[in-house]
Amino acid sequence: MSGAHRTDSAEYLARVARVAPAIDAAAEKIEDDRRLPADLLAALHKEKLFRLLLPKPFGGEEIDLPTFFLVLNAIAEHDASTAWCICQTNGCATSAAFLDADVAQAVWGDDPNAALSWGPGVGKVAEKDGGYVVNGRWQFASGSRLATWLGGNSLVTLNGKETLRTLLFPASQAEMIDIWNVIGLRGTASDGYAVKDLFVPKNYAVTRGSERAELRYEAPAYFIPAHNWYGTGFSGVALGIARAALDLFKQRATEKKPHRLTKLLCEDPVVQADLAVAEARLGSAKAFMLQEANAVWGDVVKRGEFILADRMRIRLAATYAIHEAKEVVNMAYDAAGATVIFKGHPIERRFRDIHTLTQQSQGRKNHFQNVGAFMLGLEPDLPSPY
């Protein structure tokens, strides 16, 4: 395998380290305002963290799969909402490889602070003068409040067949709809948006299924469907949340003496044993995900394509990591006692974040069944890549 397709992970983790103090300082504001503040966004853009998966010709970094996992993991140790927005917008940025170069340049290349976001829903379109007139409403678009462009799934007719495509349009042309009143990941601003009678040129309609025939820019990163980048990144977010919760718990355990007890929490043999098991769960889940990300990336580069077996490997490792992370956070929350039930406690925030994350499609437990079916030579019941 060519070293040219390997990323220097240390370089990108250094970028995270440089911006980490700004993330920490903004954490409470992110939670309260349900937005990433402007000064933090500027710092993240300066480190090009919204361009990790963008093709190089348009100012992107084109990092490899394991580095993407490690970067999201590191960011999430500081704030899960920040990491989630970076993961979502980077997954969307892979669509640049499926657009005409002049379109990708207009969306990303001409604006160093560009970001694309989208969410589920299906718009209605009518063809008109080399484009589409679209009406639609979409929602759960993480990062939509920081996005400069939005995308809306819509059914269009191609070669006489109705096909799902994502139409891209400036965020300023959409009506934003505040729906994101949730328990966790509050700062992702995963709101809704709508357009009415909006004209979108045909070359701003892009596949989100990563059909190889529609690839305009050939590189290993774009052989991998965006959905699998999301799975890898969001597993990193989950494990970062768990790492932070466990470290916070260890610090708390050395300081807290539970009510009506004579010993510190850290002196409780049950707590000691539970902590050791949690550390093993967290470490093994991270190692498994990193192992699979490395192996899949190597195979994709060598083979020149992404196959179903690769998808199953990522799916198993990512789903496992997400649920192991949840169990680790649950341990920290349960053992910490009544102190952490109050809003604003850093462990309480991680508890809400991880329990929101597991409700997202990447955390569905039926992924295990699909992988198991594949292992047994059966056809997995795969969801749509959209």
C-alpha positions in Angstrom: 0.0 0.0 0.0 1.3 3.4 -0.9 2.4 5.7 1.9 1.0 8.6 -0.1 -2.4 7.6 1.0 -1.6 7.6 4.7 -2.1 10.7 6.9 0.2 12.0 9.6 -2.3 11.6 12.4 0.0 13.5 14.8 -0.3 16.7 12.7 -4.1 16.7 12.9 -4.1 15.8 16.6 -1.8 18.8 17.1 -4.4 21.0 15.4 -7.0 19.7 17.9 -4.7 20.4 20.8 -4.3 24.0 19.6 -8.0 24.6 19.4 -8.9 22.6 22.6 -8.7 25.5 25.0 -11.2 27.5 22.9 -13.6 24.5 22.9 -13.3 24.1 26.6 -13.9 27.8 27.2 -17.0 27.7 25.0 -18.6 24.5 26.3 -21.2 26.1 28.6 -22.1 28.7 26.0 -22.5 25.9 23.4 -24.9 24.1 25.7 -26.9 27.2 26.6 -27.1 28.8 23.2 -27.4 25.5 21.3 -24.9 26.9 18.8 -21.1 26.9 18.3 -20.1 30.6 18.9 -18.5 32.7 16.2 -15.1 32.9 17.8 -14.9 29.1 18.2 -16.0 28.6 14.6 -13.2 30.9 13.5 -10.7 28.9 15.4 -12.0 25.6 14.0 -11.9 27.0 10.4 -8.3 28.3 11.0 -7.2 24.7 11.7 -9.2 23.5 8.6 -11.2 21.0 10.8 -14.3 21.5 8.5 -12.1 20.4 5.5 -10.8 17.1 6.7 -12.6 15.1 4.0 -12.9 17.8 1.3 -10.9 17.0 -1.9 -7.5 18.8 -2.1 -8.3 20.7 -5.3 -10.9 22.7 -3.4 -8.8 23.4 -0.3 -9.4 20.2 1.5 -7.2 17.8 3.5 -8.3 14.3 2.3 -7.2 12.6 5.5 -7.5 8.8 5.9 -10.1 6.8 7.8 -8.2 6.1 11.0 -7.0 9.7 11.3 -10.6 10.9 11.0 -11.6 8.6 13.8 -8.8 9.8 16.1 -9.5 13.5 15.4 -13.2 13.2 16.2 -12.3 11.2 19.3 -9.9 13.9 20.5 -12.4 16.8 19.9 -15.2 15.0 21.7 -13.2 14.7 24.8 -13.6 18.5 25.0 -17.1 18.9 23.6 -19.4 16.4 21.9 -21.5 18.9 20.0 -18.4 20.5 18.4 -17.1 17.1 17.3 -20.5 16.1 16.0 -20.8 19.2 13.8 -17.3 18.6 12.4 -18.1 15.0 11.6 -21.4 15.9 9.9 -20.1 18.7 7.8 -17.1 16.6 6.7 -19.2 13.7 5.7 -21.2 16.2 3.6 -18.0 17.5 2.1 -17.2 14.2 0.5 -20.0 15.1 -2.0 -17.6 17.6 -3.6 -15.9 14.6 -5.3 -19.2 13.9 -7.1 -19.7 17.4 -8.4 -18.4 19.2 -11.4 -15.2 21.0 -10.4 -16.7 24.5 -11.0 -19.6 23.7 -8.7 -17.3 22.3 -5.9 -15.2 25.4 -6.3 -18.2 27.7 -5.9 -19.4 25.9 -2.8 -16.1 25.3 -1.0 -13.1 26.6 -2.9 -14.1 30.3 -3.0 -14.9 30.4 0.7 -12.4 29.2 3.4 -15.2 29.2 5.9 -17.6 27.1 3.8 -19.5 24.2 5.3 -22.3 22.0 4.0 -25.0 20.4 6.1 -28.2 18.4 5.3 -30.8 16.3 7.0 -33.5 13.7 6.1 -36.7 14.5 4.2 -37.7 14.5 0.5 -38.5 17.6 -1.5 -40.7 17.9 -4.5 -39.2 19.2 -7.7 -40.3 20.3 -11.2 -37.8 20.7 -14.0 -37.3 24.2 -15.5 -34.7 25.7 -17.8 -31.7 23.5 -16.9 -32.6 23.1 -13.3 -35.2 22.2 -10.8 -37.8 24.2 -8.8 -37.9 22.6 -5.4 -40.3 22.8 -2.5 -39.4 20.9 0.6 -38.7 20.7 4.3 -35.9 18.7 5.9 -34.8 18.3 9.5 -32.1 16.9 11.9 -29.4 18.8 10.0 -26.5 18.9 12.4 -24.4 22.0 11.9 -27.1 23.7 9.9 -26.7 26.9 11.8 -23.0 27.2 10.9 -23.5 25.9 7.4 -23.0 28.2 4.4 -24.7 25.7 2.1 -27.6 23.2 2.7 -28.7 20.1 0.8 -32.2 18.8 0.3 -32.9 15.2 -0.8 -35.3 15.4 -3.7 -36.7 13.0 -6.3 -35.6 13.9 -9.8 -36.0 12.2 -13.1 -32.7 11.0 -14.7 -32.7 8.9 -17.9 -36.5 8.5 -17.6 -36.1 7.1 -14.0 -37.1 8.8 -10.7 -33.9 9.0 -8.7 -33.0 10.5 -5.3 -30.5 13.3 -5.4 -29.5 16.0 -3.0 -29.9 19.6 -4.3 -27.4 22.1 -2.9 -28.3 25.7 -2.3 -27.0 28.6 -0.2 -28.1 28.4 3.4 -29.3 32.0 3.1 -32.0 30.9 0.7 -33.7 28.6 3.2 -36.0 29.2 6.1 -34.5 27.9 9.3 -36.9 26.1 11.7 -35.9 25.8 15.3 -36.7 22.2 16.4 -33.6 21.2 18.4 -34.9 21.3 22.0 -33.4 18.0 23.1 -31.6 16.5 26.1 -28.1 16.1 24.7 -25.8 17.2 21.9 -27.7 20.5 22.2 -25.0 22.5 20.5 -25.3 20.6 17.2 -28.3 22.8 16.3 -29.7 19.9 14.3 -32.6 22.1 13.2 -35.0 22.0 10.3 -35.1 24.1 7.2 -37.4 24.6 4.2 -37.4 26.2 0.8 -40.3 27.3 -1.4 -40.2 27.5 -5.2 -36.4 27.6 -5.1 -34.5 27.2 -8.4 -31.5 25.0 -8.3 -29.3 24.4 -11.4 -29.1 20.7 -12.4 -25.3 20.6 -11.8 -26.0 21.3 -8.1 -27.8 18.0 -7.7 -25.4 15.4 -6.3 -25.6 11.7 -5.4 -25.2 10.7 -1.8 -24.9 7.0 -2.5 -21.3 7.4 -3.8 -22.0 5.8 -7.1 -18.6 5.2 -8.6 -19.8 6.2 -12.1 -20.6 9.7 -10.9 -17.3 10.3 -9.2 -15.6 13.3 -10.7 -12.4 13.3 -8.5 -10.7 9.9 -8.0 -9.1 9.3 -4.6 -9.5 6.5 -2.0 -11.5 8.7 0.4 -14.3 9.0 -2.1 -14.6 5.3 -2.7 -16.0 5.1 0.8 -19.6 6.2 1.1 -20.3 9.1 3.4 -22.5 6.9 5.6 -19.4 4.9 6.6 -17.4 8.0 7.3 -20.2 9.1 9.6 -20.1 5.7 11.4 -16.4 6.0 11.9 -16.5 9.6 13.1 -19.5 9.2 15.4 -17.9 6.2 17.1 -15.0 8.4 17.8 -17.3 11.0 19.3 -18.9 8.4 21.5 -15.6 7.1 22.8 -14.4 10.7 23.4 -17.5 11.4 25.5 -16.8 8.2 27.5 -13.1 9.1 27.9 -14.0 12.5 29.3 -16.7 11.1 31.7 -14.4 8.4 33.0 -11.5 10.9 33.7 -13.9 13.3 35.4 -15.2 10.4 37.5 -11.7 9.4 38.6 -11.0 12.9 39.7 -14.3 13.1 41.6 -13.7 9.8 43.3 -10.6 11.0 44.9 -12.4 14.0 46.4 -15.9 12.8 47.3 -16.9 11.1 50.5 -20.5 9.7 50.0 -23.1 10.9 52.4 -23.1 9.0 55.7 -20.0 7.0 54.8 -16.6 7.3 56.3 -14.4 6.5 53.3 -13.7 8.3 50.1 -15.4 7.0 46.9 -12.1 5.9 45.5 -11.6 3.6 48.5 -14.8 1.6 47.7 -13.7 -1.9 46.4 -16.8 -2.1 44.1 -16.0 1.3 42.6 -12.4 0.2 42.1 -13.5 -3.0 40.2 -16.1 -1.2 38.1 -13.6 1.5 37.1 -11.1 -1.1 36.0 -13.7 -2.9 33.9 -14.8 0.4 32.4 -11.3 1.3 31.4 -10.9 -2.1 29.7 -14.2 -1.7 27.8 -13.2 1.8 26.6 -9.7 0.8 25.6 -10.7 -2.4 23.8 -13.5 -0.6 21.9 -11.2 2.1 20.7 -8.5 -0.4 19.7 -11.0 -2.5 17.8 -12.4 0.5 15.9 -8.9 1.8 15.1 -7.8 -1.6 13.9 -10.8 -1.9 11.6 -10.4 1.6 10.3 -6.8 0.9 9.5 -7.5 -2.4 7.8 -10.5 -1.1 5.7 -8.5 1.9 4.6 -5.6 -0.3 3.6 -7.9 -2.6 1.7 -9.7 0.2 -0.1 -6.4 1.8 -1.3 -5.0 -1.6 -2.4 -8.2 -2.8 -4.1 -9.4 0.5 -5.4 -12.9 0.0 -4.3 -15.1 -0.3 -1.2 -17.0 -3.6 -0.8 -19.8 -4.9 1.4 -17.3 -6.7 3.6 -15.7 -3.3 4.4 -19.1 -1.8 5.2 -19.8 -4.7 7.6 -16.4 -4.3 9.4 -17.0 -0.6 10.0 -20.5 -1.2 11.0 -19.6 -3.8 13.6 -16.7 -1.9 15.1 -18.6 1.5 15.2 -21.8 0.1 16.7 -19.8 -1.8 19.3 -17.8 1.3 20.2 -20.9 3.4 20.6 -22.6 1.0 23.0 -19.5 0.3 25.0 -19.0 4.1 25.3 -22.6 4.3 26.7 -21.9 1.6 29.3 -18.7 3.4 30.4 -20.6 6.7 30.8 -23.4 4.9 32.7 -20.8 3.5 35.1 -19.3 6.9 35.8 -22.7 8.5 36.2 -24.1 5.8 38.5 -21.0 5.6 40.7 -20.6 9.4 41.1 -23.8 9.7 43.1 -26.3 12.5 43.5 -23.8 15.2 42.8 -24.0 14.6 39.0 -27.8 14.9 38.7 -27.6 18.7 38.6 -27.7 20.5 35.3 -24.4 21.8 34.3 -22.3 19.1 35.9 -19.7 17.9 33.4 -20.6 14.2 33.9 -24.3 15.0 33.6 -23.7 16.6 30.3 -21.7 13.6 29.0 -24.6 11.4 30.2 -27.1 13.3 28.2 -24.8 13.5 25.2 -24.1 9.8 25.0 -27.8 8.9 25.4 -28.7 11.2 22.6 -26.0 9.8 20.4 -27.1 6.2 20.8 -30.6 7.2 19.4 -29.0 8.3 16.1 -29.1 5.8 13.3 -25.4 4.9 13.7 -26.2 3.5 17.1 -29.0 1.2 16.2 -28.5 -2.3 17.7 -30.0 -4.0 14.7 -26.7 -3.3 13.0 -25.3 -6.3 15.0 -28.0 -8.5 13.4 -27.1 -7.3 9.9 -23.4 -8.0 10.5 -24.2 -11.4 12.0 -26.4 -12.3 8.9 -23.5 -11.3 6.6 -21.1 -13.4 8.6 -23.4 -16.4 8.1 -23.6 -15.9 4.4 -27.0 -14.4 4.4 -28.2 -11.1 2.9 -28.1 -8.3 5.4 -31.2 -6.0 5.6 -29.3 -2.9 4.8 -30.7 0.6 5.2 -30.6 3.1 2.3 -27.3 5.0 2.1 -29.4 8.2 2.3 
